[in-house]
Amino acid sequence: MNRLGSATSPYLLQHADNPVDWWEWGEAAFEEARRRDVPLLISVGYAACHWCHVMAHESFEDAEVAGLVNQHVVAVKVDREERPDVDAVYMAATQALTGQGGWPMTVFATPDGVPFYAGTYYPRPMFMRLVRAVADAWRDQRDEVVQQGAAIADVVAQSQAGGLEKGPVTPDLLDAAVQGLGKGFDETYAGFGGAPKFPPHLVLLFLLRHHQRTGDDASLEMARATCEAMARGGIYDQLAGGFARYSVDERWLVPHFEKMLYDNALLLRVYTQLWRLTGDALARRVASETAAFLVRDLRTPQGGFASSLDADTDGEEGRTYVWNRAELAAVLGPDDGDWAADLFDVTVAGTFEHGRSVLRLARDIDAAGEGAAEDTVQQRWRDVRARLLTARDARPQPTRDDKVVAAWAGLAVTALAEFEALTGEHPGVAARAADLLDTVHVRDGRVRRVSRDGVVGTPAGVLDDYGCLAEAFCAVHQLTGERRWLTRAGELLDAALEHFEDGRGGFHDTADDAERLMARPADPTDNATPSGMSALAAALVTYSALTGENTYREAAQRALETVAAVVGGHPRFAGYAATTAEALVSGPYEIAIATSDPEDELVATARRLAPPGAVVVAGAPGTTPLLDDRTMIDGRPTAYVCRGFVCDLPVTSVEALTQQLIQQLRKGG
C-alpha cells in the first residue's frame, strides 16, 4: 500500500499514485523493515528536480519495477526540502561511497537506517539490477553488508564532527577572501568557475559590502559584471522576471529551468544593494522585476511564499519558456517578430533544443540614455515583452511546489522588507508573510520547518529556519518600527542558542531534542543558501545592534571564528559568513530617527546611505530600544548615528546626516 496520500509535501504527493508501496520517513517504516527483515530503500528528492521526475517516470511509475521494489525492500520517500537533516546525513554517505552526490539520491540501508550502498539517478534497467543485487547481498552476505554500513556510518559521523581551525575575524581576513575570489573570477563571462554556473548571490552580497566599507573597485566590478551577465542571460526570465536555478553553460545562456524561492530572494537582495550603492538602472529594473515575480508567482493565498516552480512542463524541460522565430512572428507580426528575434537572440538553429531558443537580452536596453529615439526603443521593448508574456501565459505552465519552508520564506521576507524600505513597492507584503511565519510556523517558541495551505507540518525546524526567521523579523522591525518583531526575533535566537550550540563556538544543524539520526549534522559552509550557522550569526549581529545586548554579538563572533579558515581560504563556500563578518568589522552602525513621520526624508537618506550591515529604525521616541532616550530636537525629526551605541551629535537635516554617513564610509565604515 502506498502511504503518501496524506503527506503535506507536494513532492511526496507526486508519488502518491505510484505502484511502489512508499512510506514516509519515520519509525513506522523502520519497524516494517525489521518485521520483514529487508533493507530500506531511501529515495530523496524535491518537487522541482528534473532527474527526480525522470527516475519517477522510468521506474517508480512502472508496475514491474514497483513489484520488484515492493518484494525486496521497504521504500521510503523523503522531500529533502522538508527534511534537510535526513538529506544531509545520507548525502554525506553518498559522497563517501561515490565521491559525488545529487538528486534523486538513492540509498539502501539496514532496517535501522544505516546506509550500505548509495547513488543518485539510475536508469530503469540498472535500477532493477541494483535492487536484485541488494536483495541477494542482504540474503547471502549479511555480515559484510552490515560491516560496510557501520564503516560508512563512522565516516559520516566524522564528517559532521566539525573541527575547523578557529581564527580571528579581521579586515585582513576579508581582504584575503576578496583576493581568493578574484583568482576564480571568470573574466570573460563573469561569475566564478565553469559550467554548470550557479548564481553566486551570497558571494555578491559580500563583495558589495566589502566595496562599500573599503572602496575596493575590484570587488564592485566582480559584483557588477556578474549581475549584468546574469540579468542579460537566459538564466534570467526576460519576460516575467525571476532567475532559474543555474546555467548549464559558462555563458549564463541555457538554464536548468526550475525557479527556486531562495535564489530569487537572495538575488533580490543583491540587485537591490547594487542599485542602492551605484544607482545602476539595470540593477533597479531587475530588482523590481524579481520582487514582482516573487509576489505574483510564488506568493501563496495565506501570504507566504511557495518553494519553487518546476523545471518541467508536461514532462518536457523548459517547454514553457523557449521560442523559435516563427512563434515570435505569430505573436508579434513579422516586423516586431524580427526585431524581437534580434533583441532576444532567437536564432534559426536555436540555442536550446529542437530549433528553439532561450531568450537572452542581446542589446542593452537599460542604458538607452535620453531622447525620443531611446524612449521609443524602450517602449517597443516593453510592448513586445508584454505581448510575448501574454502568449506564454496561455501555454501549459510548470507546476508549483506550494509548501512554505520557514528558512526560505524568511529569506524572501528580508529581501522584500529591504526592497520596500528603499522603494515603497509591494507595501505590507513582507509584514504579512512574517505574520504567517510567526503564527503558523512558531509553536511554543520553537520553529516548524514547513506548512502548506496555512497548516503547519510536523518536521522540526533546523538551524537555518531559526536564523532566517530571526533575521526576517529584525528586518520587519526596521521596516515597520513595531517592537513585537524584535521581541519575536529575540525569542527565536534564545531558543537557537539553547538547543543548537555545540560548546565550541559553532552550532549543530539540528536541535539537542530533535530526532536522532546516525549523525548529528553540522555543516558551517554556505552553498545555495546560507548555512544555518551563517544565518544565525547574521541575525545575532543585527539583533545585538538593534538592542544593545552584546552577548548576542559575542555569540556571532565566536561562530564566525569557527569558519575563518573557510572565509580566507575558500570564500566561495563562505559568502554569507563573510557578508556577516563585514557587518561586524564595520560596526555595525545603529541609525535611529526619532520622528512622527516614518516617510520623512531623513529616514530615506539613512536607508540609502547606511554603512554595511547597519540597522535603521524610525519612530516615536521610546518605541524601540534604539529610540529610548532619543528625543526630537525642537520637535523636528532627528537622526542619531551610532557605533557600539556611541553616537555622533544628533542632526535634523538631510545634508548633515548625509555628511555624517559619508564621513563614516570614508573612515572604512
C-alpha positions in Angstrom: 0.0 0.0 0.0 1.3 3.5 -0.9 1.1 5.7 2.2 1.9 9.1 0.7 -1.7 10.2 0.1 -1.9 12.1 3.4 1.5 13.8 3.1 1.8 17.6 3.2 4.8 17.7 0.8 3.9 18.3 -2.8 6.9 16.2 -3.8 5.6 13.2 -1.8 2.2 13.7 -3.2 3.6 13.5 -6.7 4.4 9.9 -5.8 1.1 9.1 -4.0 -0.3 7.2 -7.1 2.9 5.2 -7.7 2.6 1.4 -7.6 5.5 1.5 -5.3 4.4 0.9 -1.6 6.0 4.2 -0.4 6.3 5.0 3.2 7.0 8.5 4.7 10.2 8.8 6.7 9.7 7.6 10.3 9.9 4.9 12.8 6.9 3.0 11.3 8.9 2.4 8.1 11.9 1.2 10.1 9.8 -1.1 12.1 8.2 -2.6 8.9 11.7 -3.3 7.5 12.6 -5.0 10.8 9.4 -7.1 10.7 10.0 -8.2 7.2 13.8 -8.4 7.6 14.5 -6.5 4.4 16.6 -3.4 3.7 15.3 0.2 3.3 15.3 2.0 0.0 15.5 5.7 0.9 14.8 7.9 -2.1 15.4 11.6 -1.6 14.5 14.4 -3.9 12.4 17.5 -4.3 9.5 18.7 -6.4 11.3 20.9 -8.9 14.1 18.3 -9.6 14.2 17.3 -13.3 16.0 14.0 -12.8 13.8 13.1 -9.9 10.9 13.2 -12.4 12.8 11.2 -15.0 13.5 8.4 -12.5 9.9 8.5 -11.3 8.6 8.1 -14.8 11.0 5.4 -15.7 10.9 3.3 -12.6 8.6 4.3 -9.8 5.5 4.6 -12.1 6.3 1.2 -13.7 4.4 -1.8 -12.4 7.3 -4.3 -13.0 9.8 -2.1 -11.2 7.4 -1.5 -8.4 6.7 -5.2 -7.9 10.5 -5.8 -7.6 10.9 -2.9 -5.1 7.9 -4.0 -3.0 9.1 -7.6 -2.9 12.7 -6.9 -1.7 12.7 -3.6 0.3 10.7 -1.1 2.3 10.6 2.0 0.2 10.8 5.4 1.9 10.3 8.7 0.1 11.9 11.9 1.5 11.4 15.5 0.5 14.9 17.0 1.1 13.4 20.5 1.5 11.1 19.2 4.3 13.8 17.1 6.0 17.2 18.7 5.3 18.7 16.9 8.2 17.9 13.5 6.7 19.2 14.7 3.4 22.4 15.9 4.9 23.4 12.7 6.6 22.6 10.5 3.6 24.2 12.9 1.2 27.4 12.6 3.3 27.1 8.8 3.0 26.5 9.0 -0.8 29.5 11.3 -1.3 31.7 9.0 0.9 30.7 6.0 -1.2 30.7 7.6 -4.7 32.8 10.8 -4.4 29.8 12.8 -5.6 26.2 13.5 -4.9 23.0 14.9 -6.2 19.3 14.2 -6.6 17.4 12.0 -6.8 19.5 10.3 -4.1 19.1 6.6 -3.9 20.2 4.9 -0.7 19.9 1.3 0.5 20.1 1.0 4.3 19.7 -1.5 7.1 16.3 -1.5 8.9 17.9 0.8 11.4 18.7 3.4 8.7 22.5 2.7 8.4 23.4 3.1 4.7 25.5 0.4 2.9 25.0 1.4 -0.7 24.1 4.7 -2.3 24.0 6.6 -5.6 21.9 9.1 -7.5 19.9 8.6 -10.7 19.7 5.1 -12.1 18.1 4.3 -15.5 15.4 1.6 -15.2 17.4 -1.4 -16.3 20.3 -0.5 -14.0 17.9 0.2 -11.1 16.3 -3.2 -11.4 19.6 -5.0 -11.4 20.6 -3.0 -8.4 17.5 -3.9 -6.4 18.1 -7.6 -7.2 21.8 -7.3 -6.2 21.0 -5.6 -2.9 18.4 -8.3 -2.1 20.9 -11.0 -2.9 23.6 -9.4 -0.8 21.2 -8.9 2.1 20.2 -12.6 2.0 23.7 -14.1 1.3 26.3 -11.6 2.6 24.5 -10.0 5.6 27.6 -9.7 7.8 29.6 -7.9 5.1 26.7 -5.6 4.3 26.3 -4.7 8.0 30.0 -4.1 8.4 30.1 -1.8 5.4 27.2 0.1 6.8 29.0 0.6 10.1 32.1 1.8 8.4 30.1 4.3 6.3 28.3 5.5 9.4 31.6 6.2 11.1 32.7 8.2 8.1 29.5 10.2 8.2 29.8 10.9 11.9 33.4 12.1 11.5 32.3 14.4 8.6 29.8 16.1 10.8 32.1 16.5 13.8 33.5 19.9 12.8 37.0 20.6 13.9 37.8 23.6 11.6 40.7 25.7 12.8 39.5 28.9 14.5 40.8 32.3 13.6 40.0 36.0 14.3 37.6 37.9 12.1 39.6 40.8 10.8 39.8 43.2 7.8 42.8 41.3 6.6 40.8 38.1 6.5 38.1 39.7 4.4 40.8 41.2 2.1 42.2 37.7 1.6 38.7 36.5 0.8 38.3 39.1 -2.0 41.7 38.1 -3.4 40.7 34.5 -3.4 37.5 35.3 -5.3 39.5 37.3 -7.8 41.6 34.3 -8.7 38.5 32.3 -9.6 36.6 35.1 -11.3 35.6 34.4 -15.0 37.0 37.5 -16.8 35.1 36.5 -20.0 31.6 35.7 -18.8 31.7 36.8 -15.2 30.8 34.7 -12.2 33.0 32.1 -10.7 34.2 28.8 -12.1 32.9 27.0 -15.2 29.8 25.1 -16.2 27.4 24.5 -14.6 27.3 28.0 -13.3 25.2 28.9 -10.3 24.2 32.4 -9.2 26.8 33.4 -6.6 24.4 35.5 -4.6 26.0 35.1 -1.2 29.4 36.0 -2.5 27.9 39.0 -4.4 26.4 40.3 -1.1 29.8 40.0 0.5 31.6 41.8 -2.4 29.1 44.7 -2.3 29.5 45.1 1.4 33.3 44.9 1.1 33.3 47.6 -1.6 31.1 49.9 0.4 33.3 49.5 3.5 36.7 49.8 1.8 36.1 51.4 -1.6 37.7 48.5 -3.3 36.9 48.8 -7.0 37.7 45.2 -7.9 35.0 43.9 -5.5 32.4 46.2 -7.1 33.5 45.2 -10.6 33.2 41.5 -9.9 29.8 42.0 -8.5 28.6 44.4 -11.2 29.8 42.3 -14.1 28.3 39.2 -12.7 24.9 40.9 -12.1 24.9 42.3 -15.6 25.9 39.0 -17.2 23.2 37.0 -15.3 20.5 39.6 -16.0 21.2 39.7 -19.7 21.5 35.9 -19.9 18.9 33.1 -20.4 19.2 32.3 -16.7 17.0 35.3 -16.1 13.4 35.2 -17.3 13.4 38.1 -19.8 9.6 38.3 -20.0 8.4 37.7 -16.4 11.4 38.3 -14.2 13.0 35.8 -11.8 16.1 33.6 -12.1 16.4 29.9 -12.9 18.4 27.7 -10.6 21.6 27.6 -12.7 23.1 27.8 -16.2 24.2 24.6 -17.8 26.9 26.6 -19.7 29.5 29.1 -18.6 27.8 32.0 -20.5 24.6 32.1 -18.4 22.7 31.2 -21.6 20.8 28.0 -21.1 19.3 27.5 -17.7 18.1 24.5 -15.7 14.7 26.0 -15.7 13.5 25.4 -12.1 13.0 28.6 -10.2 13.7 28.4 -6.5 12.4 30.8 -3.9 15.8 31.1 -2.1 17.7 32.0 -5.3 15.3 34.8 -6.1 15.1 36.1 -2.6 18.8 36.3 -2.3 19.2 37.8 -5.8 16.6 40.4 -5.0 18.8 41.5 -2.1 21.9 41.6 -4.4 20.3 43.7 -7.1 18.7 46.0 -4.5 22.0 46.6 -2.9 23.8 47.1 -6.2 21.3 49.7 -7.2 21.4 51.4 -3.7 25.2 51.7 -3.9 25.6 52.7 -7.6 22.3 53.8 -9.0 22.6 51.3 -11.8 19.5 51.3 -13.9 19.7 47.6 -14.9 20.0 46.6 -11.2 17.0 48.7 -10.3 14.9 47.1 -13.1 15.9 43.6 -12.2 15.3 44.1 -8.5 11.8 45.4 -9.3 11.0 42.6 -11.7 12.4 39.9 -9.3 10.3 41.3 -6.4 7.3 41.3 -8.7 8.0 37.7 -9.7 8.1 36.7 -6.0 4.8 38.4 -5.2 3.0 37.4 -8.4 4.2 33.8 -9.0 5.3 32.4 -5.6 3.1 34.1 -3.1 0.5 31.8 -1.5 -3.1 32.7 -0.7 -2.1 32.8 3.0 0.6 35.4 2.3 3.6 33.1 2.5 5.9 32.0 -0.4 5.9 28.8 -2.3 9.2 26.9 -2.6 9.7 26.6 -6.3 8.4 26.3 -9.9 9.3 23.1 -11.7 11.8 22.8 -14.4 9.5 20.6 -16.5 6.2 21.3 -18.1 4.2 18.2 -19.0 7.4 16.2 -18.7 9.5 18.4 -21.0 12.2 20.6 -19.6 11.8 24.3 -20.4 8.8 23.9 -22.6 7.0 27.0 -21.3 9.9 29.3 -21.8 11.6 28.7 -25.2 10.8 30.1 -28.6 11.6 29.9 -32.3 11.4 32.7 -34.8 8.1 31.5 -36.3 6.4 31.6 -32.8 7.7 35.2 -32.3 6.2 36.3 -35.6 2.9 34.6 -34.9 2.5 36.6 -31.8 4.1 39.9 -32.8 3.8 40.1 -36.6 6.7 40.0 -39.0 8.3 43.4 -38.2 8.2 43.1 -34.4 8.9 39.4 -34.6 12.2 40.1 -36.5 13.0 42.9 -34.0 12.4 40.6 -31.0 14.4 37.8 -32.6 17.4 40.1 -32.9 16.9 41.6 -29.4 16.5 38.2 -27.7 19.0 36.3 -29.8 16.4 33.8 -31.2 18.4 32.1 -34.0 17.3 29.9 -36.9 19.3 26.9 -35.5 18.2 27.7 -31.9 20.2 27.9 -28.7 18.3 25.2 -26.9 16.6 22.0 -28.2 14.5 21.3 -31.3 15.5 24.6 -33.0 14.1 26.7 -30.2 16.0 29.4 -28.2 16.2 30.6 -24.6 15.6 34.3 -24.6 18.5 36.5 -23.6 19.0 40.2 -23.8 21.5 40.7 -26.7 21.4 44.5 -26.6 21.5 47.0 -23.7 18.0 48.3 -23.1 18.7 50.0 -19.7 21.5 52.3 -20.8 19.5 53.7 -23.8 20.0 57.2 -22.5 17.8 60.2 -23.1 15.8 61.4 -26.1 12.8 60.5 -28.2 14.6 57.7 -30.1 15.7 55.9 -26.9 12.3 56.3 -25.4 10.8 54.7 -28.4 13.1 51.7 -28.2 12.3 51.1 -24.5 8.6 51.5 -25.2 8.8 49.0 -28.1 10.7 46.6 -25.8 8.1 46.9 -23.1 5.3 46.3 -25.5 6.9 43.3 -27.1 7.6 41.7 -23.7 4.0 42.2 -22.6 2.6 40.6 -25.7 5.0 37.7 -25.6 4.3 37.1 -21.9 0.6 37.1 -22.5 1.1 34.5 -25.2 3.4 32.5 -23.0 0.9 32.5 -20.1 -1.5 30.7 -22.4 0.9 27.8 -22.8 1.0 24.9 -20.3 2.8 26.0 -17.1 5.2 24.3 -14.8 3.8 23.1 -11.5 4.4 24.9 -8.3 5.6 23.4 -5.1 3.4 25.4 -2.8 4.8 24.3 0.6 6.2 27.1 2.7 9.7 26.4 4.0 10.4 28.6 7.0 14.0 29.5 6.2 13.4 30.3 2.6 10.3 32.3 3.3 12.4 34.2 5.9 14.9 35.0 3.1 12.1 36.4 1.0 10.7 38.5 3.9 14.2 40.0 4.5 14.7 40.8 0.8 11.2 42.3 0.3 11.5 44.3 3.5 14.8 45.8 2.3 13.3 46.5 -1.1 10.2 48.1 0.3 12.2 50.2 2.7 14.1 51.7 -0.3 11.4 51.9 -2.9 8.0 51.7 -1.2 6.9 48.9 -3.6 4.8 46.0 -2.5 3.8 47.6 0.8 2.8 45.2 3.5 3.8 42.0 1.7 6.9 41.3 3.9 5.0 42.1 7.1 2.1 39.8 6.1 4.5 36.9 5.3 6.2 37.5 8.6 2.8 37.2 10.3 2.2 33.9 8.7 5.6 32.6 9.7 5.1 33.8 13.3 1.5 32.5 13.7 1.8 29.2 11.8 5.4 28.1 12.0 6.3 29.1 15.5 4.8 26.8 18.1 5.6 27.2 21.8 8.8 29.1 21.0 10.1 26.5 18.6 10.1 26.6 14.8 8.4 24.1 12.5 10.1 23.7 9.1 7.1 23.6 6.6 3.5 24.5 6.1 1.0 24.1 3.3 -2.3 25.9 2.8 -1.8 27.5 6.2 -1.4 24.2 8.0 1.9 23.6 9.7 3.7 20.3 9.1 5.4 18.1 11.7 9.1 18.4 10.8 11.1 20.3 13.4 12.9 23.4 12.3 16.6 23.2 11.8 19.2 25.9 12.5 18.7 27.9 9.3 15.0 28.2 10.0 15.7 29.9 13.3 18.4 32.1 11.8 16.5 33.2 8.7 13.3 33.8 10.6 15.1 35.8 13.3 16.8 37.9 10.6 13.5 38.4 8.8 11.8 39.5 12.0 14.6 42.0 12.6 14.1 43.3 9.0 10.3 43.8 9.5 11.0 45.5 12.8 13.2 48.0 11.0 10.6 48.4 8.2 7.6 48.9 10.5 9.0 50.1 13.8 6.9 47.5 15.6 8.6 46.3 18.7 6.9 42.9 18.7 9.1 41.8 15.8 12.2 42.5 17.8 10.8 40.5 20.7 10.0 37.6 18.5 13.4 37.6 17.0 15.0 37.5 20.4 12.9 34.6 21.5 14.0 32.6 18.4 17.6 33.5 19.0 17.4 32.4 22.6 15.9 29.1 21.6 18.7 28.5 19.0 21.4 29.4 21.5 19.9 26.9 24.0 19.3 24.0 21.7 21.8 24.2 18.8 25.2 25.3 20.2 28.0 22.7 20.1 30.0 24.0 23.0 32.9 25.0 20.8 31.6 28.3 19.4 29.8 26.6 16.5 26.4 25.1 16.0 24.7 21.9 15.1 22.1 22.0 12.4 19.6 20.0 14.5 18.4 20.7 18.0 19.5 18.8 21.0 16.0 17.3 21.4 15.4 16.6 17.6 15.1 13.1 16.1 18.3 11.1 16.5 19.8 10.2 13.1 23.0 8.2 12.6 24.9 11.5 12.9 24.0 15.0 14.1 24.5 17.2 11.0 26.6 20.3 11.3 27.7 22.0 8.0 29.0 25.5 8.5 29.6 26.2 4.8 27.4 28.4 2.7 26.1 26.9 -0.6 22.8 27.5 -2.4 21.5 29.1 0.8 23.3 30.5 3.9 24.4 27.7 6.3 22.4 27.6 9.5 25.4 29.0 11.3 25.8 31.9 9.0 22.1 32.7 9.0 22.1 32.6 12.8 25.3 34.7 13.1 23.7 37.4 10.8 20.6 37.5 12.9 22.6 37.7 16.1 24.7 40.6 14.8 21.6 42.5 13.7 19.6 41.8 16.9 22.6 42.9 19.0 22.8 46.2 17.1 19.0 46.8 17.5 19.0 46.1 21.2 22.5 46.9 22.5 22.7 43.4 24.1 26.3 42.4 23.5 26.0 38.7 24.4 24.4 38.1 21.0 27.2 39.8 19.2 29.7 37.8 21.1 27.9 34.6 20.1 28.1 35.6 16.5 31.8 36.5 16.8 32.5 33.0 18.2 30.6 31.3 15.5 32.3 33.3 12.7 35.7 32.5 14.2 35.0 28.8 13.6 34.8 29.4 9.8 37.6 31.9 9.5 39.7 29.4 7.6 37.0 28.8 5.1 36.4 32.6 4.7 40.1 33.2 4.0 40.9 30.0 2.0 37.6 29.0 0.3 35.5 32.1 0.2 33.0 30.8 -2.4 31.7 28.5 0.3 31.6 31.2 3.0 29.8 34.0 1.2 27.2 34.8 3.9 29.7 34.3 6.7 31.9 36.8 5.0 28.9 39.1 4.5 28.1 39.0 8.2 31.8 39.5 9.1 31.7 42.7 7.0 28.9 44.0 9.3 31.0 43.1 12.4 34.1 44.8 11.1 32.1 47.8 10.0 30.3 48.1 13.4 27.6 47.6 12.5 26.2 51.1 12.7 23.0 51.9 14.5 20.9 54.7 13.0 17.9 55.9 14.8 15.5 58.6 13.6 13.2 60.0 16.1 10.2 61.1 14.1 6.4 61.1 14.0 6.6 60.6 10.2 8.2 57.3 9.0 8.2 58.7 5.5 10.4 61.6 6.5 13.3 62.3 4.1 15.8 61.7 6.9 14.6 58.0 7.0 15.0 57.6 3.3 18.5 59.2 3.4 19.6 56.8 6.2 18.4 53.8 4.3 20.1 54.9 1.1 23.5 55.7 2.7 23.6 53.1 5.6 27.0 51.5 6.1 27.4 47.8 5.5 25.1 45.8 7.8 23.8 48.9 9.5 20.4 48.8 11.2 18.0 51.7 10.7 14.9 52.3 12.8 12.5 55.2 12.7 9.6 56.1 15.0 8.5 58.0 18.0 10.9 58.3 20.9 10.9 55.4 23.3 9.1 53.0 20.9 12.1 50.7 20.4 15.4 50.2 22.2 17.3 52.3 19.7 14.8 55.2 20.3 15.0 55.0 24.1 16.1 58.4 25.4 16.3 59.7 21.8 14.3 63.0 21.5 13.2 65.1 18.6 15.1 68.4 18.7 12.8 71.4 18.6 10.0 69.0 17.6 11.8 68.2 14.3 12.7 64.7 13.1 16.2 63.9 14.4 18.8 61.3 13.4 21.3 59.6 15.7 24.2 57.8 14.0 25.9 55.4 16.5 28.5 52.7 16.5 28.6 50.4 19.5 26.0 52.8 21.0 28.5 55.6 21.0 26.8 58.4 18.9 27.7 61.4 16.8 25.8 64.6 17.5 22.2 64.3 16.6 21.2 66.1 13.3 18.0 67.3 11.9 18.8 68.0 8.2 19.3 65.7 5.3 22.5 67.5 4.5 24.0 67.0 7.9 23.0 63.3 8.0 24.4 62.7 4.5 27.7 64.3 5.6 27.9 62.1 8.8 27.2 58.9 6.9 29.7 59.7 4.1 32.4 60.5 6.6 31.8 57.2 8.3 32.2 55.4 5.0 35.4 57.3 4.2 36.8 56.1 7.6 36.2 52.5 6.3 32.7 52.0 7.7 
